[in-house]
Amino acid sequence: MDGIVRPNHSAAHAAAPRVLFLRNSRGITDITGAETYILTAMRGLSQSGCVVHLLCADIAAKGETAWHRALRDNAIPHLIVDVPRTLSTADFRAAAAMCARFRPDVIHATDHRADAVAVWTARKSGVPAVASFFGWTNWKSSSLRGRLYPVFDRLVMRRLRRIIVDSAHVGGHVRSAAPQTQVTVIPNGVDLSRFDADRVVPLFKRQWFGRDDVWLVGMIGRLHPNKGHRDTVDVAARLLRDHPQMRFVILGDPPRGYEAYAQGLRAAVVAAGLVERFLVTNVASAQIPGAIASFDVTLIASHMESLSYVLLESMAMRKPVISTRVGGHGDLIRHGENGFLVDPGDGAAMQDLLTMLAADPDLARRVGAAGHDTVRSGYSTEAMIARTRAVYQEVMP
């Protein structure tokens, strides 16, 4: 959909910037953390009086995806541009045309390719460009892409007016890569009206496992090796022998190119004899609050992360969270108070904590309540939007 709102030069609109978001979704089918960020930011900015639009590079041959449906269902003004090949310049040309039509005050990029489009467009149009950076989390540092992307990003980042990161941990990496570009830490914000533990009904235990009296460990995230799913299968194989009420569910779809990993993950569940008690499936984005409400504990076993929306959403829903010590999670979680931290790949520690929480419902409730208080005190959508608008005002002429 076009959805472009034409300029209104009243004083009220002058104080509320017009923002053009850029996203490369060529490898995306599901709603990842970056997509959640875009939806949250664009809804919040619009509600605060800003005029927003999204230009999204994608591959038309993929057909409609969950991400496309989420944009439509949330009434996000957007234009999807077909970029069938990596070396195509269709999104660069579309961004320049969009600047001429939409007349943004700020360009806001949200991934590696979008950063390059933003810098190029800013140079041609004179519109300041900022970017939200979520880390280099898609590839192993030893892989070709894992080596090339950080080099590419360093070259591009130095030409941005501001880089927004969601944690001090990620900010440290960016400052080393682009020391002359100002970095601002703005933690991700959660829609507390949507992730409301007092309102959302947990309906999925019976749907997934045929009964309501199971104790459910839940994971949410794209099916990608960096999410630590295979570690979780190993943990489940050990735990389920002695805990007949325990169940595991992984919610997510594989990014483009990781279909074989997803098949291998399901095969590992079968090989471990866990089919009736360990489910790998997915739900629509609108059903995520209900899914988290159905968990007894959220497990984040990632080997790489920035600041997970699943972490924040689960804490908002008063669910105890066990997370690996990655990204900004160590800054947010106080071990044993508002959540639990383990080292990546430490299945024994995950197993011990899950056993402890399953045996101590009062502890699970206390930790979940403390997590809820943490998110409510500083990780709301309103706080994120206010801080983001402040960045826009600082970079605007």
Secondary structure, 3 states (H helix, E strand, C coil): CCCCCCCCCCHHHHHCCEEEEEEECCCCCCCCHHHHHHHHHHHHHHHCCCEEEEEEEECHHHCCCHHHHHHHHCCCCEEEEECCCCCCCHHHHHHHHHHHHHCCCEEEECCHHHHHHHHHHHHHHCCCEEEEECCCCCCCCCCHHHHHHHHHHHHHHCCCCEEEECCHHHHHHHHHHCCCCCEEECCCCECCCCCCCCCCCCCHHHHHHCCCCCEEEEEECCCCHHHCHHHHHHHHHHHCCCCCCEEEEEECCCCCCCHHHHHHHHHHHHHCCCCCCEEEECCCHHHHHHHHHHCCEEEECCCCCCCCHHHHHHHHCCCCEEEECCCCHHHHCCECCCEEEECCCCHHHHHHHHHHHHHCHHHHHHHHHHHHHHHHHHCEHHHHHHHHHHHHHHHCC
